[in-house]
């Protein structure tokens, strides 16, 4: 057993979306690897997965990540 257990405490008004439990939490109840946030409201935290999907789509379609010189080397 560790001598000191690090406990992550949240602030009132900070909202997170727990990936493991698939629910909104006030303050971080779960480890950082299992949550998105903080968000300003529970409604915003509830949209966490939707926001992540939108951002992923934007990044996948970002021309800075798919430049012509890289595409030319992949085809050869």
C-alpha atoms as a printed R data frame, in Angstrom:
   type eleno elety resid chain resno       x      y       z
1  ATOM     1    CA   UNK     A     1   0.000  0.000   0.000
2  ATOM     2    CA   UNK     A     2   1.411  3.403  -0.907
3  ATOM     3    CA   UNK     A     3   2.390  5.677   1.907
4  ATOM     4    CA   UNK     A     4   0.700  8.678   0.289
5  ATOM     5    CA   UNK     A     5  -2.316  8.235  -1.912
6  ATOM     6    CA   UNK     A     6  -2.773 11.037  -4.417
7  ATOM     7    CA   UNK     A     7  -6.437 11.990  -4.649
8  ATOM     8    CA   UNK     A     8  -7.604 14.163  -7.495
9  ATOM     9    CA   UNK     A     9 -10.144 16.616  -6.202
10 ATOM    10    CA   UNK     A    10 -12.370 18.720  -8.331
11 ATOM    11    CA   UNK     A    11 -13.727 22.176  -7.883
12 ATOM    12    CA   UNK     A    12 -17.441 22.845  -7.630
13 ATOM    13    CA   UNK     A    13 -18.738 23.778 -11.047
14 ATOM    14    CA   UNK     A    14 -16.218 21.655 -12.986
15 ATOM    15    CA   UNK     A    15 -17.948 18.977 -15.006
16 ATOM    16    CA   UNK     A    16 -16.416 15.886 -16.585
17 ATOM    17    CA   UNK     A    17 -17.580 13.065 -18.809
18 ATOM    18    CA   UNK     A    18 -16.453  9.659 -17.533
19 ATOM    19    CA   UNK     A    19 -15.589  7.325 -20.413
20 ATOM    20    CA   UNK     A    20 -15.702  4.221 -18.237
21 ATOM    21    CA   UNK     A    21 -19.115  4.865 -16.678
22 ATOM    22    CA   UNK     A    22 -20.449  6.899 -19.636
23 ATOM    23    CA   UNK     A    23 -21.916  9.589 -17.432
24 ATOM    24    CA   UNK     A    24 -21.437 13.208 -16.407
25 ATOM    25    CA   UNK     A    25 -19.702 13.850 -13.070
26 ATOM    26    CA   UNK     A    26 -19.174 17.016 -11.074
27 ATOM    27    CA   UNK     A    27 -15.535 17.096 -10.125
28 ATOM    28    CA   UNK     A    28 -13.227 14.317 -11.232
29 ATOM    29    CA   UNK     A    29 -14.419 11.140  -9.533
30 ATOM    30    CA   UNK     A    30 -12.560  8.867 -11.947
31 ATOM    31    CA   UNK     A    31  -8.889  8.855 -13.052
32 ATOM    32    CA   UNK     A    32  -7.776 11.298 -15.721
33 ATOM    33    CA   UNK     A    33  -7.269  8.530 -18.281
34 ATOM    34    CA   UNK     A    34 -11.001  7.766 -18.089
35 ATOM    35    CA   UNK     A    35 -12.509 11.216 -18.487
36 ATOM    36    CA   UNK     A    36 -12.922 14.266 -20.715
37 ATOM    37    CA   UNK     A    37 -13.084 17.746 -19.225
38 ATOM    38    CA   UNK     A    38 -13.389 19.970 -17.386
39 ATOM    39    CA   UNK     A    39 -16.451 21.553 -18.929
40 ATOM    40    CA   UNK     A    40 -18.333 24.626 -17.706
41 ATOM    41    CA   UNK     A    41 -21.748 22.933 -17.483
42 ATOM    42    CA   UNK     A    42 -23.235 19.447 -17.263
43 ATOM    43    CA   UNK     A    43 -24.892 19.989 -20.656
44 ATOM    44    CA   UNK     A    44 -21.517 20.672 -22.257
45 ATOM    45    CA   UNK     A    45 -20.015 17.598 -20.558
46 ATOM    46    CA   UNK     A    46 -22.921 15.489 -21.835
47 ATOM    47    CA   UNK     A    47 -21.884 16.436 -25.391
48 ATOM    48    CA   UNK     A    48 -18.255 15.363 -24.805
49 ATOM    49    CA   UNK     A    49 -18.342 12.370 -27.146
50 ATOM    50    CA   UNK     A    50 -20.120 14.382 -29.847
51 ATOM    51    CA   UNK     A    51 -17.552 17.188 -29.524
52 ATOM    52    CA   UNK     A    52 -14.693 14.682 -29.712
53 ATOM    53    CA   UNK     A    53 -16.142 13.144 -32.889
54 ATOM    54    CA   UNK     A    54 -16.519 16.607 -34.471
55 ATOM    55    CA   UNK     A    55 -12.919 17.531 -33.604
56 ATOM    56    CA   UNK     A    56 -11.595 14.216 -34.911
57 ATOM    57    CA   UNK     A    57 -13.393 14.792 -38.214
58 ATOM    58    CA   UNK     A    58 -11.929 18.302 -38.448
59 ATOM    59    CA   UNK     A    59  -8.411 16.980 -37.809
60 ATOM    60    CA   UNK     A    60  -8.812 14.148 -40.314
61 ATOM    61    CA   UNK     A    61  -9.826 16.671 -42.982
62 ATOM    62    CA   UNK     A    62  -7.182 19.275 -42.086
63 ATOM    63    CA   UNK     A    63  -5.023 19.844 -45.180
64 ATOM    64    CA   UNK     A    64  -1.972 20.531 -43.001
65 ATOM    65    CA   UNK     A    65  -1.947 16.816 -42.098
66 ATOM    66    CA   UNK     A    66  -2.487 15.626 -45.684
67 ATOM    67    CA   UNK     A    67  -0.085 17.645 -47.807
68 ATOM    68    CA   UNK     A    68   0.699 16.719 -51.420
69 ATOM    69    CA   UNK     A    69   4.365 15.846 -50.851
70 ATOM    70    CA   UNK     A    70   3.428 13.187 -48.329
71 ATOM    71    CA   UNK     A    71   0.716 11.743 -50.601
72 ATOM    72    CA   UNK     A    72   3.190 11.462 -53.484
73 ATOM    73    CA   UNK     A    73   5.659  9.408 -51.421
74 ATOM    74    CA   UNK     A    74   2.930  7.031 -50.247
75 ATOM    75    CA   UNK     A    75   1.871  6.135 -53.790
76 ATOM    76    CA   UNK     A    76   5.325  5.090 -55.031
